[in-house]
Amino acid sequence: QVQLVESGGGLVQPGGSLRLSCVASGIIVSSYTMGWYRQGPGNPRELVADITSAGNTNYLGSVKGRFTISRDNAKNTVYLQMNGLKPEDTAIYFCNRAYYTTYYPWGQGTQVTVSS
């Protein structure tokens, strides 16, 4: 059974940083393209960043240069380093595989709030 557990969110001031973690069980994250998604209030879920099995990365335009996705194969964990946070980054952040026709069961996500 696949389980994805996100953590690392919190309340941060504009310009601050957070590092999100996604620990996976039941799958090997390095075998798939894995992504970080977010869903803000009243908005649909959107793909923010992804990392392929080869380690190539892609980013949503609005986060490019500020966010970095990475992976630790030994820990079977995917990270999202977020710098220069803005109020519009406020959302619940989730991880899951990307660009497949189906998703694994969604985790509970981790809340990121950017506010002064």
N, C-alpha and C positions, 0 to 999 in steps of 0.2 A: 504494500500500500504506500502510495506516494504521499509524503507530507512536506510542506514548505512552511518554514517558520521564520517570519521577519522580525527584526528588532533594530533598535538604534535610533528610533525617532524621538522627538521631543519638541520643546518650545525653544526657539532661537531668535535672536534679533536679526534684522536685515543685515546682510553682509557676513553673517556667521556661517559656521560649517557643521555638518553632521556626517557620520559614516553609518550607513545602513548595512545590515547583514541579513543574508538569507541562507539558513541552514537547511539542506535537503536530505531527506531520507527516502529510500525506495527507488531512487534514480541516481545515476552518476552525472553530475551537472556538466562535466566536460564532454559528455557525449552528445549534447544538444546545444542549440542556440538558446541561451537563457536571457530573459529580459527583466527589467524593472519597469513596472507600470505605476501610474498614479491616478487617483480619482479625487478631484476636488469637489467642493459643494456644488451640487447642481450640474456637474459636468460628467460626461462619459469617461470611462476608463481609457487612458492613453498610454502608449508605449513610450517610455522616456529614453531608455538605453538598452542595448543588447550586446551580447558577446557570443561569438560563434565558437564552435568546438575548436577551431583553429586559433582562437584568441583575437580575431578581428572584432572591432567594436563599431557601433553606430549610435548616433545620438539624435534626439529631437532637436530641431534647430534652436529652440529657446533655451536649451541647457548646454549646448555645445560650448566648450571652453570653461565651463563651471563644474560640470559633473564628470566623474570618471567611474566606469564600471570595470570591475576586475574579478578574478576568480582564484580561489585557493583550492587546488585539486585535492590536496592531502586532507583538507577539512571539509571537502565537498560543499563549499560555501561560495556564494556570490556576494560581492560587495558593491555598494554605490557610495562613493565619496562625493559629497555635495559641498561645494564652496560658493561663496558669494551669493548666499541664499536671498531670495526675494519674496515678498508677500505672496506673489502669484504662484510660488512653489508649494504653498500650503495645500496639503492633500493627504490622503491615506496612500501609502506606498506598498505595493505588492510585488512579489516576484513570481515568475512562471516561465514556461518556455515560450518562445516567440516564433511566429511565422509557421506554426503548425495549424492544422484544421481543428484540433481540439486542445483544450487546456487540462492541466492537472487540477485537482481540487485546489481552490484558492485558499490561502492561509488567511489569518485574521488581519494581516497587514500591520503597518506601523504608522502612527500618526505623526506627521511633520507639520508644525505650525510656525510660521515666520511672522513675527509681530514685534513691534517696539512697545 
